[in-house]
Amino acid sequence: MKLVKLSLLLFFLVTTTFSQTTEQLKHLDSYFQKTLNEWHIPGMAIAIVNADSIVFSKGYGYANLEKRTKVDGNTLFAVASNTKAFTATSLAKLVEDGKLKWTDKVIDYIPYFRMYNDYVTNHFTIEDLLSHHSGLATFSGDLLWYGTSKTPQEIISAQQYLKPKTEFRTTYGYSNIAFLTAGEILVKISGKSWQNYVTENFVKPLGMNRTLTSTSQLKRATNVATPYYFKDGENIELEWLNWDNIAPAGAIISSVNDFSKWIQLNINEGTIASKKYFSKKNLHRLTTPHTNFSVNANDEKVHFKSYGLGWGLQDYEGYKIVSHGGGYDGMISKSFFIPEKKIGVVILTNSLNWAASALTNKILDVLLTGNTNKKDWSSLYLFYKTRRDSITKNKQLKNEALRQKLNSVHLAFENYTGTYKDKMYGTVTVSLKNKQLYFTMDKTSIFYGFLTHWNGNIFTFNFNKNLSSLPEGKLWFDIDKNGKVNVLHIDVPNPDFDFTEFEFIKQ
């Protein structure tokens, strides 16, 4: 594959399917820098590809702010849920090899697979795993794996206690545990670990020499981005968190130059450099709508949005867009390709932000319409986020103003101490440290903190800021009719993890 680095930036490329002018590339380049600045993103890398070349690859900002190491096209970022397409495509290969059928029942391969009732357990198929219509809420059960010491089998078995939000196969509910289960089926059939299968069938033959499948491989890597989140006017550095126990849903770490090869493989419908990786038939199955979303009237002429098998799908300006996003604590990414145009894009950032989605729309506007003066998506998204953050901040201030004003009385701290157990998660331990209440979520080493009295039997806490970007949470205790503490609850307001799925009973 020919690689054209954008150190010169100005060039003009024409193929039979993809063309852009120097002016358009200059406009995008300056827009990328503008977006980086206004979102306070430490570092970002973006690549644009066609069927056989990386035609734009550039880094912006810093991989690490303290060391002032700059981002380039080879800087490694977590691509997180962009991993899901690798898992779906791996199962497609097994279908082609006659080792699996899309309609096979999950329970026939994974005997410990359990859902919220017997009907769903016994009728859940391979396609159901990959299309997010289990009936569970989006991200349901993610605290079973995130940062925990739980094994895949423990995670998959525990999801039987998750309560459904809707009927089976009726609506969309994004599930990482479903893709973990898909990965376990891959292991069962192939006899190889998920990491080895993906590496042997895609990473190595595609020449993705800087792509990793575990954070444990980072110790031998160079040019690695550091994750950050922006809070109160500063970028706070986060530590890398191991995702091995959910690997099939989000473990891949890559650079824009490396990940571009994966996008090119899909642009070329599974065959590249005369080597067939998977069939057109199965790519079409992966990129056919399986779970549909409602679409409101909009200016972008988007008529449908849906999820296929490991890929998100929609139209934009009359063209089909195949995409996925990725969210890792301290890193947000986006990849997409346009089959009819044979164009693909990879966006990797080391910050929690909405910019990747804004940049996706901006790039689509320029590449599909040639218009560089359409909507300023970055500024628009920033306006929406600033407004949302302001509302959230006001709620927090009002909440804080109530501290101890409703009920300043609480039990003696010793009455709250002990071990509390939830049937699917495990235990939380509450103890006294330096005369202050302290708690640990025992299966999740990064979740611990001191408790500060708020009202009655309600306390607030913050997790270690270098281990988690989650905001202040609340932990509260139920008291039984005899005045004894019997239940512990936790809630942290955030869009990803639902702590209220757990009910910890005092042991």
Secondary structure, DSSP 8 states (H G I E B T S, - for coil): -EE--TTS----EE-SS-EE-HHHHHHHHHHHHHHHHHTT-SEEEEEEE-SSEEEEEEEEEEEETTTTEE--TT-BEE-GGGGHHHHHHHHHHHHHTTS--TT-BGGGT-TT---SSHHHHHH-BHHHHHHT-SSS-TTTTGGGTTTB---HHHHHHHGGGS--SS-TTTS----HHHHHHHHHHHHHHHSS-HHHHHIIIIITTTT-TT-BS-GGGGGG--SB---EEEETTEEEE------GGGHHHH--EE-HHHHHHHHHHHHTTTEETTEESS-HHHHHHHTS-SEEE-----TT----EEE-SSSEEEEETTEEEEEEEEEETTEEEEEEEETTTTEEEEEEESS--SHHHHHHHHHHHHHHH--SSS--HHHHHHHHHHHHHHHHHHHHHHHHHTTTTS------GGGG-EEEEETTTEEEEEEEETTEEEEEETTBTT-EEE-EEEETTEEEE---TTT-----EEEEEEE-TTS-EEEEEEE---SS--GGG--EEE-
